[in-house]
Amino acid sequence: MVNGKTGIVQIVFSANGTGRIEAWYDEGGFDIYPFEYAYFEDKDENRWYVEFIWTGQYSIMFQDGVDYEVTITTSRLLIGDYLFERQ
């Protein structure tokens, strides 16, 4: 679900701390949502988190300024409850 619509989502992270979410909606249409991000580690809990800072007009899927637990493997990215597979 993206903005209350079903669709396909691609999330792109650039090495410079910026990225974008590209959403293709099942009912038609396409949106790009730019963001900045920062990773940080909670050494007490031995966990990694990512914070999204939305730089576009809208935020989707993730709340601005909220920390989400991140799990990364060679083929998958789990951000909070959202699972992404590497393409």
C-alpha positions, -999 to 999 in steps of 0.1 A, spaced: 0 0 0 13 34 -10 -7 65 0 -37 42 5 -33 26 -30 -19 -8 -40 11 -8 -62 48 -16 -67 74 4 -48 111 8 -55 133 24 -29 167 38 -39 194 48 -14 223 69 -27 257 70 -9 253 108 -3 224 103 22 196 110 -3 172 87 -20 138 83 -36 108 61 -35 92 54 -68 56 41 -67 37 26 -97 0 23 -88 -21 -6 -99 -49 18 -109 -24 37 -130 -1 66 -123 34 70 -110 50 91 -82 85 99 -70 91 109 -34 126 122 -26 141 119 9 172 122 29 182 95 54 206 87 82 216 53 97 225 50 133 233 22 157 219 17 192 249 -1 208 229 -9 240 203 -28 220 228 -39 192 203 -27 165 205 -4 135 179 22 126 172 45 97 156 79 99 138 93 68 136 131 62 112 138 34 124 165 11 95 164 -13 59 176 -9 47 143 6 58 115 28 47 80 21 50 47 39 73 61 66 68 90 90 92 119 89 115 120 119 105 85 132 132 58 137 127 24 120 146 -7 128 165 -20 98 176 -55 88 197 -59 57 208 -91 39 224 -95 5 189 -99 -10 164 -82 13 159 -50 32 134 -49 61 124 -15 74 100 -17 102 72 -39 88 81 -33 52 101 -60 33 119 -51 1 137 -76 -22 168 -66 -41 163 -63 -78 
